[in-house]
Structure formats: C-alpha cells, structure tokens
Amino acid sequence: MNSIKLPNKNGELYTYTPQDSVSVHIPEVPFKSRIVYSAAHVVANPLADTDPIQNSKIDWETTLKYRHYLWSLGLGVAEAMDTAQRGMGLNWEHAKELIRQSVKEANSVNGWIACGAGTDHLLPHPNLKLEEVERAYAEQCEFVEKQGGRIILMASRALAACAKTPEDYERVYRNVLNEVSEPVILHWLGDMFDPALKAYWGHEDVDQAMDVCLQVIKENESKIDGIKISLLDDKREILMRRLLPDSVKMYTGDDFNYPDLIKGDEQGYSHALLGIFDAIAPAAASAMHALDANNIEQYDAILEKTVPLSRHIFQKPTYAYKTGVVFMAYLNGHQSHFRMIGGAEGQRSIIHLSDLFVMADDAGLLMDPELATERMKNVLAQAGVMQPSKQFM
C-alpha cells in the first residue's frame, strides 16, 4: 500500500499508510425494520464556462448515476435537500430539474424517493405577507406532486423572516398542508445548518419551539407521514419522538447520534433521513441489514466506527458539511473531480480534509485505498503539500 505525507494540526507532515480495502457484502433485499433515506449531493460540471459562485452548472449524468448507486444499496434518496446545497448553490430552477430527472430515474428502478419543497424562490424579507409564503410553498408542492414525488416540506427562510408569532407558523402550515394530496415529511432544520432559520416556529427556545411544532403536527396529523428534525440533540429528538401521535414517524436528522436513535429504546425508534448516509452509504446499508436480522452487536460495530468521521464532517460551521460529503464521493471514485457548485469545495481546510481521509480509512470507508490515496495527493498538491517523489517545476 502506498504511503502518503499528510499535514497535522500544527502544519507538520507525517507519514500515513492506509489499510487494505474492506469487502462489504450487502444483500439485495429491502430493509424491513426501518425506512432509510440518504440525502444526496449534486455533482458540479467543472468544465462549464460559467460563474461557479452565482451560476454553477450540474453534471447531470454523474449526479443521477450516484442516485442509482444509493438505490442499488437499498437506500432511498431524499432529493434536492440541504445536502444538495439547496439554497446554498442549488436554486429552485436547478432543483426542479433535479427533482424531475431523479423521480423519473427512481421510477425506472423502483427506488424510494422523496423531494424537498420549500420557498427558496421567494426572497426572505420582514415585510413579506404570509399569503406570499403560502403561495410559494404551494407552487413547489404542486411541482413535486406532479412529478410523482413524495414531499419533504422544508423549513422556510421566508417564513422565518416575516412570521411575527407562533400562530403565523400554525396558520401557514395548516393552509399549505390542507392542499397536499399525500402525507408529507416535515423538516425542522436547526440554525446550526442554516442561520437564517433561527427562532423557527416563533421561539428561540428549542423546547418552546418544539411545543409549536407538535401542535402543528397534531392539528394536521392526517397530512403528515413524519418529521425529520436536524437539531444534533439526541435527547430532544427522543423526547419529541415520544410525544408524536402514533401515526407520525420520527426521521432522525442527527448526524452525531444516529446509531442509537435508529436502534431505539423500549419506547420507540427513529427512521433515517440523513446527509451522512451519502458519505457512508455502504456502512449504512450493511448496518440496516444487521438491524433487520436483530444482530445488534454487528449493527453497533458497523456504525460506531463511522461516528468520528460523521462528527468531523459536521463540525462547526455545520453548514460546510457538504464539502466533506462531496470529498468522500471524490475519494471513492464516484466523481472525477473535487469541485462543487457555489465554489463550496473551499469551505474546509486542507487539515480538515486530511483528517477526514484518515477517519474514513479507520472506518473502512475507502472502497479503493490506492485510488483514494492518489486523489488525496492531488488535493494536497493544490495546497502546496508535495509528496517526496514530486518536485517543484
């Protein structure tokens, strides 16, 4: 195995030798005990002659190929979500095309898919009227349903900007949910993922916000399949899970504590709708099969190894986690380059990426360590970190 010189936190180089690849066998049968979605990233087109910050272009072929990879592992795809850089590089026009193509591809292989519907084509402003937010939600919900997709009702920056009271949230969600054809998955995205969503549900206090959210769910129970909460707070997720109506599922969005939340306790468990499952897809699928077989020891052994990597990828600033997700796809050969829409590949340091490489190796998630090592060397060279065999020209 080729060794590599990596920088440590002091900027000093050390020699690292990746372990041999680990063979993972994943049965070709559906999961039985949990519903499992991976929020999926998009692949930028690095050869497009365009402004990569304001008008990035997507490599549609490679983006859709990655979704087929997730479906081949048995995972569902949560499309056009935060992991796809929604509202942070992926605008509504691109999201519409992504949803249209992905739903079509999902139908071709009988893959699970749910799609984000929000208000991101509406510029947030304190003077917006609630009716404008409702119309924006309705437009996106109608589009998703016309494509044949299930709706994930995303949190709204526009609503957060103009709502004055918790009752404003209750009114908007009631009116929007009244118009959908099928039950939706609500998404409560914490402000660590998107600072524009601070004080969502009308309260900065999370417990008070949860009370409002639960009220919305109870008032509209027949229109809600479940809720994904992304607060990185396992205790609050468990509390909320126990307070949900029996018909409403909890989908964990906790990329720090997902193994225990999915495993559950004597009072219940969470299903999964996770961005980290994009980066650790083989381990996630293997663990779900172990859980189906009630092999808790194997389930724990598989996922516990991935937690340090996930916590590293999702470290503050949390919204920059997409960089780590895409970097994993690059290391594992799912795309030929490490470029992102919005230029987001620059949101993490070379030290962060080097540590990610080591943690991915420790977790057995470098599918081809030789390829991953060569690609890591390429990224290091761009940061001026040359390997012993390389000379400056």
C-alpha positions in Angstrom: 0.0 0.0 0.0 1.3 3.5 -0.9 2.1 5.8 2.0 1.2 9.5 1.9 2.5 12.6 3.7 -0.3 14.4 5.5 -0.3 17.6 7.4 -1.2 17.6 11.1 -2.9 20.4 13.0 0.4 22.1 13.5 1.1 22.0 9.8 3.8 19.4 10.2 3.9 16.5 7.8 3.7 12.9 8.9 3.6 9.6 7.0 0.4 7.7 6.9 -0.3 4.3 5.3 -4.0 3.4 4.6 -5.2 -0.1 5.5 -6.3 -2.6 2.9 -9.8 -2.3 1.5 -12.6 -4.0 3.4 -15.0 -6.1 1.4 -18.6 -5.4 2.2 -21.4 -7.7 1.2 -24.9 -6.1 1.1 -27.9 -8.4 0.5 -30.1 -7.4 -2.4 -33.3 -7.3 -0.3 -35.3 -4.3 1.0 -34.9 -3.1 4.6 -37.6 -4.4 6.8 -37.4 -2.6 10.2 -36.6 1.0 9.2 -37.3 3.5 6.4 -33.9 4.8 5.3 -33.3 7.9 3.2 -29.9 9.3 2.2 -30.0 13.0 1.4 -27.9 13.1 -1.8 -25.3 15.6 -3.0 -25.1 17.0 -6.6 -22.0 16.8 -8.8 -20.8 20.1 -10.4 -19.8 20.3 -14.0 -16.2 21.6 -13.7 -15.8 22.2 -17.4 -18.8 24.6 -17.7 -17.7 28.1 -18.7 -19.8 30.0 -16.2 -19.6 31.8 -12.9 -19.1 29.0 -10.4 -20.4 31.1 -7.5 -23.6 32.6 -8.9 -24.4 30.3 -11.8 -22.9 26.8 -11.3 -23.8 24.0 -13.7 -24.6 20.5 -12.7 -23.1 17.3 -14.2 -26.5 15.6 -14.6 -25.2 12.2 -15.8 -22.8 11.8 -12.8 -25.4 13.2 -10.4 -28.0 10.7 -11.4 -25.5 7.9 -11.5 -24.8 8.5 -7.8 -28.5 8.2 -7.0 -28.6 4.8 -8.8 -25.7 3.8 -6.6 -27.7 4.7 -3.5 -30.7 2.8 -4.8 -28.6 -0.2 -5.6 -27.7 -0.4 -1.9 -31.3 -0.3 -0.9 -31.3 3.3 0.4 -34.0 5.8 -0.5 -33.0 9.2 -1.9 -34.0 12.5 -0.2 -33.7 14.8 -3.2 -33.0 18.5 -3.5 -32.4 18.9 0.2 -29.7 20.7 2.2 -27.1 18.1 1.3 -27.7 19.0 -2.4 -26.7 22.6 -1.4 -30.3 23.7 -1.6 -30.4 27.5 -1.1 -26.5 27.4 -0.9 -25.7 27.0 -4.6 -28.7 25.0 -5.8 -31.5 27.3 -6.7 -35.2 26.4 -7.3 -34.8 26.2 -11.1 -31.9 23.7 -10.8 -33.9 21.9 -8.0 -36.9 21.5 -10.3 -34.8 19.8 -13.0 -33.1 17.7 -10.3 -36.4 16.5 -8.9 -37.8 15.9 -12.4 -34.9 13.8 -13.5 -34.5 11.9 -10.2 -38.1 10.9 -9.9 -38.0 9.6 -13.4 -34.9 7.6 -12.6 -36.3 6.3 -9.3 -39.3 5.0 -11.1 -37.1 3.1 -13.6 -35.6 1.0 -10.8 -38.5 1.1 -8.3 -36.3 3.2 -5.9 -37.6 5.2 -3.0 -37.5 9.0 -3.4 -38.8 12.0 -1.5 -38.2 15.6 -2.6 -37.7 18.9 -0.9 -40.4 21.5 -1.4 -39.9 24.9 0.2 -40.0 28.6 -0.6 -36.4 29.3 -1.7 -37.5 31.1 -4.9 -39.1 33.8 -2.6 -36.6 36.3 -1.3 -36.8 36.4 2.5 -37.9 39.8 3.8 -39.6 41.0 7.0 -42.4 42.7 5.0 -43.5 39.6 3.2 -47.1 38.6 3.6 -48.0 35.2 4.9 -50.1 34.7 1.8 -46.9 35.0 -0.3 -45.2 32.4 1.7 -48.2 30.1 1.3 -48.3 30.6 -2.5 -44.5 29.8 -2.7 -44.9 26.6 -0.7 -48.0 25.7 -2.9 -46.0 26.2 -6.1 -43.2 23.9 -5.1 -45.5 21.2 -3.5 -47.6 21.1 -6.7 -44.5 20.7 -8.8 -43.2 17.8 -6.7 -46.6 16.0 -6.7 -46.9 16.5 -10.5 -43.6 14.7 -11.0 -44.9 11.8 -8.8 -42.6 12.6 -5.9 -43.3 12.5 -2.1 -43.0 15.9 -0.5 -40.5 16.7 2.2 -41.8 20.1 3.4 -38.7 22.1 4.1 -38.3 24.9 6.6 -38.8 28.3 5.0 -36.3 31.2 5.3 -39.1 33.5 4.0 -41.4 32.4 6.8 -38.7 32.8 9.4 -38.1 36.3 8.2 -41.7 37.5 8.2 -43.6 35.5 10.8 -44.3 37.5 13.9 -45.9 34.9 16.2 -46.1 31.1 16.6 -49.6 31.4 15.3 -48.3 32.6 12.0 -46.4 29.3 11.6 -49.5 27.4 12.6 -51.6 29.2 10.0 -49.1 28.8 7.1 -48.5 25.1 7.8 -52.2 24.5 8.1 -53.0 26.2 4.8 -50.2 24.5 2.9 -50.9 21.0 4.3 -54.5 21.4 3.5 -53.7 21.4 -0.2 -51.3 18.5 -0.5 -52.6 15.2 -1.9 -50.4 12.8 0.1 -49.0 12.9 3.6 -45.6 14.8 3.8 -42.5 14.6 5.8 -41.9 17.8 7.7 -38.4 19.0 8.1 -37.2 21.1 11.1 -33.7 22.3 10.2 -31.8 23.8 13.1 -30.0 27.1 12.7 -26.6 25.4 13.0 -27.3 24.1 9.5 -28.9 27.4 8.3 -28.5 30.6 10.4 -31.5 32.1 8.6 -33.8 29.7 10.4 -33.0 31.0 13.8 -36.1 31.1 16.1 -38.1 28.8 13.8 -41.6 28.1 15.0 -41.6 31.5 16.6 -39.3 30.8 19.5 -35.5 30.8 20.1 -36.0 28.4 23.0 -35.9 25.0 21.5 -38.4 23.5 23.9 -41.0 26.2 23.2 -40.4 25.8 19.5 -41.0 22.0 19.9 -44.3 22.7 21.5 -45.4 24.8 18.5 -44.2 22.1 16.1 -46.0 19.4 17.9 -49.2 21.5 17.8 -48.9 21.8 14.1 -48.4 18.1 13.8 -51.4 17.2 16.0 -53.7 19.7 14.1 -52.7 18.3 10.7 -52.0 14.7 11.6 -53.7 13.1 8.6 -51.5 15.1 6.3 -48.2 14.2 7.9 -46.3 11.0 7.4 -43.4 12.0 9.7 -41.0 14.7 10.7 -37.2 14.9 10.3 -35.5 17.0 12.9 -32.0 18.2 12.4 -31.0 19.7 15.8 -28.0 17.5 16.6 -29.6 16.9 20.0 -30.5 13.3 20.7 -32.3 13.9 24.0 -34.7 16.4 22.4 -35.3 14.0 19.5 -36.2 11.2 21.8 -38.5 13.5 23.8 -40.3 14.7 20.7 -40.4 11.1 19.3 -42.3 10.0 22.4 -44.8 12.9 22.1 -45.7 12.3 18.5 -49.1 10.9 17.5 -48.9 7.2 16.9 -49.4 7.6 13.1 -46.5 10.1 12.7 -42.9 8.8 12.3 -39.7 10.3 13.5 -37.0 10.5 10.9 -33.6 11.3 12.5 -31.6 14.1 11.0 -29.0 13.8 13.8 -25.6 13.2 12.1 -23.9 13.0 15.5 -26.1 10.4 17.3 -27.8 8.4 14.6 -26.7 4.9 15.6 -28.6 4.9 18.9 -31.5 7.0 17.6 -32.2 4.5 14.8 -31.6 1.5 17.1 -34.1 3.0 19.5 -35.2 2.0 23.0 -38.1 0.3 24.7 -40.4 3.2 23.8 -39.6 3.5 20.1 -37.0 4.4 17.5 -36.3 6.8 14.7 -36.3 6.1 10.9 -33.4 7.7 9.0 -33.2 10.7 6.7 -29.5 11.6 6.9 -26.9 13.6 5.0 -24.1 11.5 6.4 -25.6 8.4 4.8 -24.5 9.8 1.4 -20.9 9.7 2.7 -21.1 6.3 4.5 -23.7 4.6 2.2 -22.2 1.1 2.2 -21.8 1.0 6.0 -25.3 2.4 6.5 -26.9 -0.2 4.2 -24.9 -3.0 5.9 -25.9 -1.8 9.4 -29.6 -1.7 8.4 -29.5 -5.3 7.3 -27.8 -6.3 10.6 -30.6 -4.5 12.4 -33.2 -6.3 10.3 -31.6 -9.6 11.4 -31.7 -8.4 15.0 -27.9 -8.6 15.1 -27.4 -5.6 17.4 -23.8 -6.4 18.1 -23.0 -6.2 14.3 -25.1 -3.1 13.9 -23.3 -1.3 16.6 -19.9 -2.4 15.4 -20.6 -1.1 11.9 -22.0 2.3 12.7 -19.9 3.1 15.8 -16.8 3.2 13.5 -18.5 5.9 11.4 -19.4 8.3 14.1 -16.0 10.0 14.5 -16.0 10.6 10.7 -19.5 12.0 10.8 -18.8 14.3 13.7 -15.8 15.5 11.9 -17.7 16.2 8.6 -20.4 18.0 10.5 -18.2 20.0 12.9 -18.8 23.8 13.0 -19.6 25.6 10.9 -22.1 22.8 10.4 -23.4 24.1 7.0 -20.0 23.3 5.5 -20.6 19.6 5.9 -21.4 19.3 2.2 -17.7 19.8 1.4 -16.9 16.6 3.3 -19.7 14.7 1.7 -18.6 15.6 -1.8 -14.9 14.9 -0.8 -15.9 11.4 0.2 -17.5 10.8 -3.2 -14.4 12.1 -4.9 -12.1 9.8 -2.8 -14.2 6.8 -3.6 -14.3 7.4 -7.4 -18.0 8.4 -7.7 -16.9 11.6 -9.5 -13.7 12.6 -11.3 -13.0 15.9 -9.5 -13.4 17.8 -6.3 -15.3 20.8 -7.4 -18.7 21.9 -6.0 -21.4 24.3 -7.1 -21.1 27.6 -5.4 -17.3 27.0 -5.0 -18.1 25.2 -1.7 -15.0 22.9 -2.1 -13.1 25.8 -0.4 -15.2 25.8 2.8 -12.9 23.3 4.6 -9.2 23.5 5.3 -6.6 21.0 3.9 -6.0 19.9 7.5 -9.7 19.1 7.8 -9.7 17.1 4.6 -6.5 15.3 5.6 -8.1 14.2 8.9 -11.2 13.2 7.1 -9.1 10.9 4.8 -7.7 9.2 7.9 -11.0 8.8 9.6 -12.6 7.4 6.5 -9.8 4.9 6.3 -10.3 4.0 10.0 -14.0 3.4 9.4 -13.2 1.1 6.4 -14.9 3.5 4.1 -12.2 4.0 1.4 -13.5 1.5 -1.1 -10.3 1.6 -3.2 -7.5 2.9 -0.9 -5.0 3.1 -3.7 -7.3 5.4 -5.7 -8.2 7.4 -2.6 -4.6 7.9 -1.7 -3.7 9.2 -5.2 -6.7 11.5 -5.1 -5.7 12.8 -1.7 -2.2 13.5 -3.0 -3.8 15.5 -5.9 -5.7 17.7 -3.4 -2.7 18.1 -1.2 -0.6 19.2 -4.1 -3.1 22.0 -4.9 -2.4 23.2 -1.3 1.3 23.1 -1.9 1.9 19.9 0.1 4.1 17.9 -2.2 4.9 14.2 -1.8 8.6 13.1 -1.6 8.6 11.9 -5.2 7.3 15.2 -6.5 9.5 18.1 -7.4 8.5 21.7 -7.9 8.8 22.6 -11.6 
